[in-house]
Amino acid sequence: FRVKYHPEDRAKRFQEHRDAVMRRLEIFMELREKGWLDRLNLDQDNGENLLKFMDAVVI
């Protein structure tokens, strides 16, 4: 309960989540600039495949 709702812990979790999202965005933008996404369909309907691609690249 404390980890989820305590103000100090909540702020820390929020910052960790935000950092992870920003890192993912940086990687996405880098791949886009390098042309790796030219053949990848970026439509919302293809979101699952995009997530799989990003997970594979990040890991």
CHARMM-style PDB file with segment names, atoms N, HN, CA, C and O in Angstrom:
ATOM      1  N   PHE     1       0.825  -1.191   0.000  1.00  0.00      PROA
ATOM      2  CA  PHE     1       0.000   0.000   0.000  1.00  0.00      PROA
ATOM      3  C   PHE     1       0.866   1.250   0.000  1.00  0.00      PROA
ATOM      4  O   PHE     1       0.603   2.201  -0.736  1.00  0.00      PROA
ATOM      5  N   ARG     2       1.891   1.239   0.825  1.00  0.00      PROA
ATOM      6  HN  ARG     2       2.104   0.466   1.423  1.00  0.00      PROA
ATOM      7  CA  ARG     2       2.749   2.420   0.925  1.00  0.00      PROA
ATOM      8  C   ARG     2       3.460   2.708  -0.398  1.00  0.00      PROA
ATOM      9  O   ARG     2       3.526   3.857  -0.835  1.00  0.00      PROA
ATOM     10  N   VAL     3       3.991   1.662  -1.032  1.00  0.00      PROA
ATOM     11  HN  VAL     3       3.938   0.728  -0.677  1.00  0.00      PROA
ATOM     12  CA  VAL     3       4.727   1.854  -2.281  1.00  0.00      PROA
ATOM     13  C   VAL     3       3.845   2.501  -3.343  1.00  0.00      PROA
ATOM     14  O   VAL     3       4.312   3.306  -4.149  1.00  0.00      PROA
ATOM     15  N   LYS     4       2.580   2.142  -3.330  1.00  0.00      PROA
ATOM     16  HN  LYS     4       2.201   1.489  -2.674  1.00  0.00      PROA
ATOM     17  CA  LYS     4       1.679   2.641  -4.364  1.00  0.00      PROA
ATOM     18  C   LYS     4       1.160   4.040  -4.064  1.00  0.00      PROA
ATOM     19  O   LYS     4       0.957   4.823  -4.993  1.00  0.00      PROA
ATOM     20  N   TYR     5       0.939   4.381  -2.800  1.00  0.00      PROA
ATOM     21  HN  TYR     5       1.104   3.746  -2.045  1.00  0.00      PROA
ATOM     22  CA  TYR     5       0.236   5.620  -2.487  1.00  0.00      PROA
ATOM     23  C   TYR     5       1.018   6.638  -1.659  1.00  0.00      PROA
ATOM     24  O   TYR     5       0.619   7.801  -1.597  1.00  0.00      PROA
ATOM     25  N   HSD     6       2.105   6.241  -1.031  1.00  0.00      PROA
ATOM     26  HN  HSD     6       2.429   5.297  -1.082  1.00  0.00      PROA
ATOM     27  CA  HSD     6       2.851   7.193  -0.222  1.00  0.00      PROA
ATOM     28  C   HSD     6       3.456   8.254  -1.145  1.00  0.00      PROA
ATOM     29  O   HSD     6       4.049   7.910  -2.167  1.00  0.00      PROA
ATOM     30  N   PRO     7       3.317   9.533  -0.803  1.00  0.00      PROA
ATOM     31  CA  PRO     7       3.766  10.607  -1.710  1.00  0.00      PROA
ATOM     32  C   PRO     7       5.219  10.482  -2.162  1.00  0.00      PROA
ATOM     33  O   PRO     7       5.520  10.696  -3.336  1.00  0.00      PROA
ATOM     34  N   GLU     8       6.115  10.142  -1.253  1.00  0.00      PROA
ATOM     35  HN  GLU     8       5.871   9.968  -0.299  1.00  0.00      PROA
ATOM     36  CA  GLU     8       7.522  10.025  -1.640  1.00  0.00      PROA
ATOM     37  C   GLU     8       7.743   8.842  -2.578  1.00  0.00      PROA
ATOM     38  O   GLU     8       8.432   8.964  -3.590  1.00  0.00      PROA
ATOM     39  N   ASP     9       7.159   7.708  -2.238  1.00  0.00      PROA
ATOM     40  HN  ASP     9       6.599   7.609  -1.415  1.00  0.00      PROA
ATOM     41  CA  ASP     9       7.313   6.520  -3.071  1.00  0.00      PROA
ATOM     42  C   ASP     9       6.603   6.696  -4.404  1.00  0.00      PROA
ATOM     43  O   ASP     9       7.101   6.260  -5.442  1.00  0.00      PROA
ATOM     44  N   ARG    10       5.455   7.326  -4.374  1.00  0.00      PROA
ATOM     45  HN  ARG    10       5.051   7.680  -3.531  1.00  0.00      PROA
ATOM     46  CA  ARG    10       4.684   7.544  -5.595  1.00  0.00      PROA
ATOM     47  C   ARG    10       5.451   8.454  -6.545  1.00  0.00      PROA
ATOM     48  O   ARG    10       5.491   8.201  -7.749  1.00  0.00      PROA
ATOM     49  N   ALA    11       6.052   9.500  -6.020  1.00  0.00      PROA
ATOM     50  HN  ALA    11       6.019   9.705  -5.042  1.00  0.00      PROA
ATOM     51  CA  ALA    11       6.830  10.417  -6.851  1.00  0.00      PROA
ATOM     52  C   ALA    11       8.024   9.697  -7.478  1.00  0.00      PROA
ATOM     53  O   ALA    11       8.360   9.932  -8.639  1.00  0.00      PROA
ATOM     54  N   LYS    12       8.657   8.825  -6.707  1.00  0.00      PROA
ATOM     55  HN  LYS    12       8.384   8.634  -5.764  1.00  0.00      PROA
ATOM     56  CA  LYS    12       9.797   8.071  -7.221  1.00  0.00      PROA
ATOM     57  C   LYS    12       9.363   7.135  -8.347  1.00  0.00      PROA
ATOM     58  O   LYS    12      10.020   7.058  -9.385  1.00  0.00      PROA
ATOM     59  N   ARG    13       8.256   6.426  -8.137  1.00  0.00      PROA
ATOM     60  HN  ARG    13       7.723   6.488  -7.294  1.00  0.00      PROA
ATOM     61  CA  ARG    13       7.739   5.525  -9.173  1.00  0.00      PROA
ATOM     62  C   ARG    13       7.361   6.295 -10.424  1.00  0.00      PROA
ATOM     63  O   ARG    13       7.640   5.855 -11.540  1.00  0.00      PROA
ATOM     64  N   PHE    14       6.716   7.460 -10.238  1.00  0.00      PROA
ATOM     65  HN  PHE    14       6.488   7.817  -9.332  1.00  0.00      PROA
ATOM     66  CA  PHE    14       6.314   8.285 -11.368  1.00  0.00      PROA
ATOM     67  C   PHE    14       7.547   8.715 -12.167  1.00  0.00      PROA
ATOM     68  O   PHE    14       7.535   8.664 -13.397  1.00  0.00      PROA
ATOM     69  N   GLN    15       8.597   9.132 -11.484  1.00  0.00      PROA
ATOM     70  HN  GLN    15       8.607   9.173 -10.485  1.00  0.00      PROA
ATOM     71  CA  GLN    15       9.819   9.574 -12.163  1.00  0.00      PROA
ATOM     72  C   GLN    15      10.484   8.414 -12.898  1.00  0.00      PROA
ATOM     73  O   GLN    15      10.974   8.588 -14.013  1.00  0.00      PROA
ATOM     74  N   GLU    16      10.504   7.239 -12.285  1.00  0.00      PROA
ATOM     75  HN  GLU    16      10.105   7.098 -11.379  1.00  0.00      PROA
ATOM     76  CA  GLU    16      11.087   6.070 -12.943  1.00  0.00      PROA
ATOM     77  C   GLU    16      10.313   5.725 -14.209  1.00  0.00      PROA
ATOM     78  O   GLU    16      10.904   5.409 -15.242  1.00  0.00      PROA
ATOM     79  N   HSD    17       8.990   5.787 -14.122  1.00  0.00      PROA
ATOM     80  HN  HSD    17       8.510   6.044 -13.283  1.00  0.00      PROA
ATOM     81  CA  HSD    17       8.148   5.508 -15.284  1.00  0.00      PROA
ATOM     82  C   HSD    17       8.390   6.539 -16.377  1.00  0.00      PROA
ATOM     83  O   HSD    17       8.510   6.192 -17.553  1.00  0.00      PROA
ATOM     84  N   ARG    18       8.460   7.797 -15.988  1.00  0.00      PROA
ATOM     85  HN  ARG    18       8.362   8.078 -15.033  1.00  0.00      PROA
ATOM     86  CA  ARG    18       8.686   8.879 -16.949  1.00  0.00      PROA
ATOM     87  C   ARG    18      10.047   8.717 -17.624  1.00  0.00      PROA
ATOM     88  O   ARG    18      10.167   8.915 -18.833  1.00  0.00      PROA
ATOM     89  N   ASP    19      11.058   8.363 -16.862  1.00  0.00      PROA
ATOM     90  HN  ASP    19      10.961   8.202 -15.880  1.00  0.00      PROA
ATOM     91  CA  ASP    19      12.393   8.147 -17.425  1.00  0.00      PROA
ATOM     92  C   ASP    19      12.378   7.010 -18.450  1.00  0.00      PROA
ATOM     93  O   ASP    19      13.010   7.107 -19.502  1.00  0.00      PROA
ATOM     94  N   ALA    20      11.659   5.942 -18.139  1.00  0.00      PROA
ATOM     95  HN  ALA    20      11.146   5.863 -17.285  1.00  0.00      PROA
ATOM     96  CA  ALA    20      11.577   4.807 -19.056  1.00  0.00      PROA
ATOM     97  C   ALA    20      10.878   5.206 -20.353  1.00  0.00      PROA
ATOM     98  O   ALA    20      11.309   4.816 -21.438  1.00  0.00      PROA
ATOM     99  N   VAL    21       9.808   5.975 -20.244  1.00  0.00      PROA
ATOM    100  HN  VAL    21       9.457   6.292 -19.363  1.00  0.00      PROA
ATOM    101  CA  VAL    21       9.082   6.431 -21.432  1.00  0.00      PROA
ATOM    102  C   VAL    21       9.964   7.355 -22.273  1.00  0.00      PROA
ATOM    103  O   VAL    21       9.988   7.247 -23.499  1.00  0.00      PROA
ATOM    104  N   MET    22      10.678   8.250 -21.624  1.00  0.00      PROA
ATOM    105  HN  MET    22      10.659   8.338 -20.628  1.00  0.00      PROA
ATOM    106  CA  MET    22      11.552   9.175 -22.352  1.00  0.00      PROA
ATOM    107  C   MET    22      12.690   8.416 -23.052  1.00  0.00      PROA
ATOM    108  O   MET    22      13.065   8.762 -24.172  1.00  0.00      PROA
ATOM    109  N   ARG    23      13.228   7.404 -22.406  1.00  0.00      PROA
ATOM    110  HN  ARG    23      12.923   7.124 -21.496  1.00  0.00      PROA
ATOM    111  CA  ARG    23      14.283   6.589 -23.024  1.00  0.00      PROA
ATOM    112  C   ARG    23      13.742   5.877 -24.253  1.00  0.00      PROA
ATOM    113  O   ARG    23      14.410   5.803 -25.284  1.00  0.00      PROA
ATOM    114  N   ARG    24      12.542   5.360 -24.137  1.00  0.00      PROA
ATOM    115  HN  ARG    24      11.999   5.421 -23.300  1.00  0.00      PROA
ATOM    116  CA  ARG    24      11.923   4.672 -25.270  1.00  0.00      PROA
ATOM    117  C   ARG    24      11.700   5.640 -26.428  1.00  0.00      PROA
ATOM    118  O   ARG    24      11.904   5.280 -27.587  1.00  0.00      PROA
ATOM    119  N   LEU    25      11.284   6.866 -26.118  1.00  0.00      PROA
ATOM    120  HN  LEU    25      11.118   7.159 -25.176  1.00  0.00      PROA
ATOM    121  CA  LEU    25      11.088   7.888 -27.147  1.00  0.00      PROA
ATOM    122  C   LEU    25      12.407   8.230 -27.833  1.00  0.00      PROA
ATOM    123  O   LEU    25      12.458   8.361 -29.056  1.00  0.00      PROA
ATOM    124  N   GLU    26      13.467   8.374 -27.052  1.00  0.00      PROA
ATOM    125  HN  GLU    26      13.426   8.268 -26.058  1.00  0.00      PROA
ATOM    126  CA  GLU    26      14.784   8.677 -27.629  1.00  0.00      PROA
ATOM    127  C   GLU    26      15.215   7.587 -28.611  1.00  0.00      PROA
ATOM    128  O   GLU    26      15.718   7.880 -29.696  1.00  0.00      PROA
ATOM    129  N   ILE    27      15.015   6.348 -28.223  1.00  0.00      PROA
ATOM    130  HN  ILE    27      14.606   6.111 -27.342  1.00  0.00      PROA
ATOM    131  CA  ILE    27      15.393   5.227 -29.088  1.00  0.00      PROA
ATOM    132  C   ILE    27      14.540   5.224 -30.344  1.00  0.00      PROA
ATOM    133  O   ILE    27      15.052   5.009 -31.442  1.00  0.00      PROA
ATOM    134  N   PHE    28      13.241   5.462 -30.191  1.00  0.00      PROA
ATOM    135  HN  PHE    28      12.825   5.637 -29.298  1.00  0.00      PROA
ATOM    136  CA  PHE    28      12.337   5.512 -31.339  1.00  0.00      PROA
ATOM    137  C   PHE    28      12.779   6.594 -32.318  1.00  0.00      PROA
ATOM    138  O   PHE    28      12.852   6.347 -33.522  1.00  0.00      PROA
ATOM    139  N   MET    29      13.074   7.785 -31.815  1.00  0.00      PROA
ATOM    140  HN  MET    29      13.015   7.986 -30.837  1.00  0.00      PROA
ATOM    141  CA  MET    29      13.471   8.899 -32.679  1.00  0.00      PROA
ATOM    142  C   MET    29      14.799   8.596 -33.382  1.00  0.00      PROA
ATOM    143  O   MET    29      14.976   8.940 -34.551  1.00  0.00      PROA
ATOM    144  N   GLU    30      15.718   7.961 -32.681  1.00  0.00      PROA
ATOM    145  HN  GLU    30      15.575   7.681 -31.732  1.00  0.00      PROA
ATOM    146  CA  GLU    30      17.000   7.593 -33.289  1.00  0.00      PROA
ATOM    147  C   GLU    30      16.795   6.596 -34.424  1.00  0.00      PROA
ATOM    148  O   GLU    30      17.386   6.739 -35.494  1.00  0.00      PROA
ATOM    149  N   LEU    31      15.956   5.584 -34.190  1.00  0.00      PROA
ATOM    150  HN  LEU    31      15.476   5.468 -33.321  1.00  0.00      PROA
ATOM    151  CA  LEU    31      15.677   4.594 -35.232  1.00  0.00      PROA
ATOM    152  C   LEU    31      14.979   5.239 -36.423  1.00  0.00      PROA
ATOM    153  O   LEU    31      15.253   4.896 -37.573  1.00  0.00      PROA
ATOM    154  N   ARG    32      14.093   6.158 -36.145  1.00  0.00      PROA
ATOM    155  HN  ARG    32      13.871   6.437 -35.211  1.00  0.00      PROA
ATOM    156  CA  ARG    32      13.372   6.866 -37.210  1.00  0.00      PROA
ATOM    157  C   ARG    32      14.342   7.680 -38.067  1.00  0.00      PROA
ATOM    158  O   ARG    32      14.253   7.665 -39.294  1.00  0.00      PROA
ATOM    159  N   GLU    33      15.261   8.385 -37.423  1.00  0.00      PROA
ATOM    160  HN  GLU    33      15.333   8.397 -36.426  1.00  0.00      PROA
ATOM    161  CA  GLU    33      16.245   9.186 -38.153  1.00  0.00      PROA
ATOM    162  C   GLU    33      17.171   8.319 -39.003  1.00  0.00      PROA
ATOM    163  O   GLU    33      17.601   8.739 -40.077  1.00  0.00      PROA
ATOM    164  N   LYS    34      17.475   7.127 -38.532  1.00  0.00      PROA
ATOM    165  HN  LYS    34      17.126   6.786 -37.660  1.00  0.00      PROA
ATOM    166  CA  LYS    34      18.364   6.225 -39.269  1.00  0.00      PROA
ATOM    167  C   LYS    34      17.644   5.478 -40.388  1.00  0.00      PROA
ATOM    168  O   LYS    34      18.285   4.791 -41.183  1.00  0.00      PROA
ATOM    169  N   GLY    35      16.308   5.607 -40.457  1.00  0.00      PROA
ATOM    170  HN  GLY    35      15.788   6.165 -39.811  1.00  0.00      PROA
ATOM    171  CA  GLY    35      15.548   4.969 -41.520  1.00  0.00      PROA
ATOM    172  C   GLY    35      15.105   3.552 -41.224  1.00  0.00      PROA
ATOM    173  O   GLY    35      14.578   2.877 -42.109  1.00  0.00      PROA
ATOM    174  N   TRP    36      15.303   3.083 -40.007  1.00  0.00      PROA
ATOM    175  HN  TRP    36      15.731   3.631 -39.288  1.00  0.00      PROA
ATOM    176  CA  TRP    36      14.919   1.717 -39.659  1.00  0.00      PROA
ATOM    177  C   TRP    36      13.406   1.525 -39.664  1.00  0.00      PROA
ATOM    178  O   TRP    36      12.930   0.394 -39.767  1.00  0.00      PROA
ATOM    179  N   LEU    37      12.658   2.591 -39.556  1.00  0.00      PROA
ATOM    180  HN  LEU    37      13.044   3.510 -39.472  1.00  0.00      PROA
ATOM    181  CA  LEU    37      11.203   2.484 -39.470  1.00  0.00      PROA
ATOM    182  C   LEU    37      10.526   2.719 -40.814  1.00  0.00      PROA
ATOM    183  O   LEU    37       9.297   2.740 -40.888  1.00  0.00      PROA
ATOM    184  N   ASP    38      11.308   2.895 -41.876  1.00  0.00      PROA
ATOM    185  HN  ASP    38      12.306   2.878 -41.815  1.00  0.00      PROA
ATOM    186  CA  ASP    38      10.732   3.207 -43.180  1.00  0.00      PROA
ATOM    187  C   ASP    38       9.783   2.123 -43.674  1.00  0.00      PROA
ATOM    188  O   ASP    38       8.779   2.425 -44.318  1.00  0.00      PROA
ATOM    189  N   ARG    39      10.088   0.884 -43.383  1.00  0.00      PROA
ATOM    190  HN  ARG    39      10.904   0.639 -42.860  1.00  0.00      PROA
ATOM    191  CA  ARG    39       9.239  -0.221 -43.836  1.00  0.00      PROA
ATOM    192  C   ARG    39       8.223  -0.653 -42.787  1.00  0.00      PROA
ATOM    193  O   ARG    39       7.426  -1.558 -43.034  1.00  0.00      PROA
ATOM    194  N   LEU    40       8.243  -0.026 -41.637  1.00  0.00      PROA
ATOM    195  HN  LEU    40       8.890   0.709 -41.436  1.00  0.00      PROA
ATOM    196  CA  LEU    40       7.347  -0.402 -40.546  1.00  0.00      PROA
ATOM    197  C   LEU    40       6.104   0.479 -40.575  1.00  0.00      PROA
ATOM    198  O   LEU    40       6.207   1.704 -40.640  1.00  0.00      PROA
ATOM    199  N   ASN    41       4.949  -0.137 -40.529  1.00  0.00      PROA
ATOM    200  HN  ASN    41       4.866  -1.132 -40.476  1.00  0.00      PROA
ATOM    201  CA  ASN    41       3.682   0.588 -40.535  1.00  0.00      PROA
ATOM    202  C   ASN    41       3.439   1.162 -39.142  1.00  0.00      PROA
ATOM    203  O   ASN    41       3.353   0.413 -38.170  1.00  0.00      PROA
ATOM    204  N   LEU    42       3.327   2.483 -39.041  1.00  0.00      PROA
ATOM    205  HN  LEU    42       3.397   3.092 -39.831  1.00  0.00      PROA
ATOM    206  CA  LEU    42       3.178   3.142 -37.745  1.00  0.00      PROA
ATOM    207  C   LEU    42       1.728   3.464 -37.395  1.00  0.00      PROA
ATOM    208  O   LEU    42       1.478   4.270 -36.499  1.00  0.00      PROA
ATOM    209  N   ASP    43       0.776   2.853 -38.083  1.00  0.00      PROA
ATOM    210  HN  ASP    43       0.979   2.199 -38.811  1.00  0.00      PROA
ATOM    211  CA  ASP    43      -0.638   3.066 -37.770  1.00  0.00      PROA
ATOM    212  C   ASP    43      -0.982   2.469 -36.413  1.00  0.00      PROA
ATOM    213  O   ASP    43      -0.320   1.550 -35.931  1.00  0.00      PROA
ATOM    214  N   GLN    44      -2.031   3.013 -35.812  1.00  0.00      PROA
ATOM    215  HN  GLN    44      -2.569   3.760 -36.204  1.00  0.00      PROA
ATOM    216  CA  GLN    44      -2.462   2.529 -34.503  1.00  0.00      PROA
ATOM    217  C   GLN    44      -2.852   1.056 -34.572  1.00  0.00      PROA
ATOM    218  O   GLN    44      -2.661   0.321 -33.603  1.00  0.00      PROA
ATOM    219  N   ASP    45      -3.387   0.625 -35.688  1.00  0.00      PROA
ATOM    220  HN  ASP    45      -3.542   1.222 -36.475  1.00  0.00      PROA
ATOM    221  CA  ASP    45      -3.788  -0.772 -35.839  1.00  0.00      PROA
ATOM    222  C   ASP    45      -2.588  -1.722 -35.780  1.00  0.00      PROA
ATOM    223  O   ASP    45      -2.748  -2.910 -35.502  1.00  0.00      PROA
ATOM    224  N   ASN    46      -1.416  -1.208 -36.034  1.00  0.00      PROA
ATOM    225  HN  ASN    46      -1.286  -0.242 -36.260  1.00  0.00      PROA
ATOM    226  CA  ASN    46      -0.202  -2.014 -36.031  1.00  0.00      PROA
ATOM    227  C   ASN    46       0.600  -1.809 -34.743  1.00  0.00      PROA
ATOM    228  O   ASN    46       1.787  -2.133 -34.696  1.00  0.00      PROA
ATOM    229  N   GLY    47      -0.027  -1.282 -33.718  1.00  0.00      PROA
ATOM    230  HN  GLY    47      -0.991  -1.019 -33.756  1.00  0.00      PROA
ATOM    231  CA  GLY    47       0.647  -0.948 -32.468  1.00  0.00      PROA
ATOM    232  C   GLY    47       1.335  -2.125 -31.809  1.00  0.00      PROA
ATOM    233  O   GLY    47       2.430  -1.980 -31.265  1.00  0.00      PROA
ATOM    234  N   GLU    48       0.714  -3.274 -31.850  1.00  0.00      PROA
ATOM    235  HN  GLU    48      -0.175  -3.392 -32.292  1.00  0.00      PROA
ATOM    236  CA  GLU    48       1.302  -4.452 -31.203  1.00  0.00      PROA
ATOM    237  C   GLU    48       2.622  -4.840 -31.870  1.00  0.00      PROA
ATOM    238  O   GLU    48       3.598  -5.161 -31.191  1.00  0.00      PROA
ATOM    239  N   ASN    49       2.645  -4.808 -33.196  1.00  0.00      PROA
ATOM    240  HN  ASN    49       1.852  -4.547 -33.748  1.00  0.00      PROA
ATOM    241  CA  ASN    49       3.888  -5.129 -33.909  1.00  0.00      PROA
ATOM    242  C   ASN    49       4.967  -4.085 -33.643  1.00  0.00      PROA
ATOM    243  O   ASN    49       6.147  -4.420 -33.546  1.00  0.00      PROA
ATOM    244  N   LEU    50       4.570  -2.836 -33.525  1.00  0.00      PROA
ATOM    245  HN  LEU    50       3.611  -2.563 -33.603  1.00  0.00      PROA
ATOM    246  CA  LEU    50       5.528  -1.777 -33.221  1.00  0.00      PROA
ATOM    247  C   LEU    50       6.124  -1.975 -31.827  1.00  0.00      PROA
ATOM    248  O   LEU    50       7.326  -1.799 -31.629  1.00  0.00      PROA
ATOM    249  N   LEU    51       5.279  -2.340 -30.867  1.00  0.00      PROA
ATOM    250  HN  LEU    51       4.302  -2.482 -31.028  1.00  0.00      PROA
ATOM    251  CA  LEU    51       5.780  -2.607 -29.515  1.00  0.00      PROA
ATOM    252  C   LEU    51       6.757  -3.780 -29.506  1.00  0.00      PROA
ATOM    253  O   LEU    51       7.784  -3.736 -28.829  1.00  0.00      PROA
ATOM    254  N   LYS    52       6.436  -4.809 -30.247  1.00  0.00      PROA
ATOM    255  HN  LYS    52       5.601  -4.845 -30.797  1.00  0.00      PROA
ATOM    256  CA  LYS    52       7.338  -5.963 -30.330  1.00  0.00      PROA
ATOM    257  C   LYS    52       8.678  -5.547 -30.934  1.00  0.00      PROA
ATOM    258  O   LYS    52       9.738  -5.961 -30.464  1.00  0.00      PROA
ATOM    259  N   PHE    53       8.617  -4.722 -31.980  1.00  0.00      PROA
ATOM    260  HN  PHE    53       7.756  -4.385 -32.362  1.00  0.00      PROA
ATOM    261  CA  PHE    53       9.841  -4.230 -32.608  1.00  0.00      PROA
ATOM    262  C   PHE    53      10.666  -3.417 -31.625  1.00  0.00      PROA
ATOM    263  O   PHE    53      11.874  -3.624 -31.503  1.00  0.00      PROA
ATOM    264  N   MET    54      10.025  -2.498 -30.927  1.00  0.00      PROA
ATOM    265  HN  MET    54       9.045  -2.330 -31.026  1.00  0.00      PROA
ATOM    266  CA  MET    54      10.730  -1.642 -29.973  1.00  0.00      PROA
ATOM    267  C   MET    54      11.319  -2.475 -28.833  1.00  0.00      PROA
ATOM    268  O   MET    54      12.452  -2.241 -28.412  1.00  0.00      PROA
ATOM    269  N   ASP    55      10.554  -3.442 -28.339  1.00  0.00      PROA
ATOM    270  HN  ASP    55       9.634  -3.632 -28.681  1.00  0.00      PROA
ATOM    271  CA  ASP    55      11.065  -4.304 -27.272  1.00  0.00      PROA
ATOM    272  C   ASP    55      12.295  -5.079 -27.747  1.00  0.00      PROA
ATOM    273  O   ASP    55      13.263  -5.235 -27.003  1.00  0.00      PROA
ATOM    274  N   ALA    56      12.250  -5.559 -28.979  1.00  0.00      PROA
ATOM    275  HN  ALA    56      11.463  -5.433 -29.584  1.00  0.00      PROA
ATOM    276  CA  ALA    56      13.378  -6.314 -29.518  1.00  0.00      PROA
ATOM    277  C   ALA    56      14.608  -5.428 -29.668  1.00  0.00      PROA
ATOM    278  O   ALA    56      15.727  -5.875 -29.420  1.00  0.00      PROA
ATOM    279  N   VAL    57      14.411  -4.193 -30.067  1.00  0.00      PROA
ATOM    280  HN  VAL    57      13.502  -3.830 -30.269  1.00  0.00      PROA
ATOM    281  CA  VAL    57      15.536  -3.278 -30.273  1.00  0.00      PROA
ATOM    282  C   VAL    57      16.119  -2.834 -28.941  1.00  0.00      PROA
ATOM    283  O   VAL    57      17.339  -2.764 -28.790  1.00  0.00      PROA
ATOM    284  N   VAL    58      15.267  -2.536 -27.981  1.00  0.00      PROA
ATOM    285  HN  VAL    58      14.276  -2.594 -28.103  1.00  0.00      PROA
ATOM    286  CA  VAL    58      15.726  -2.029 -26.689  1.00  0.00      PROA
ATOM    287  C   VAL    58      16.453  -3.110 -25.912  1.00  0.00      PROA
ATOM    288  O   VAL    58      17.448  -2.830 -25.243  1.00  0.00      PROA
ATOM    289  N   ILE    59      15.977  -4.322 -25.990  1.00  0.00      PROA
ATOM    290  HN  ILE    59      15.169  -4.549 -26.534  1.00  0.00      PROA
ATOM    291  CA  ILE    59      16.599  -5.431 -25.254  1.00  0.00      PROA
ATOM    292  C   ILE    59      17.791  -5.881 -26.018  1.00  0.00      PROA
ATOM    293  OT1 ILE    59      18.482  -6.808 -25.596  1.00  0.00      PROA
TER     294      ILE     59
END
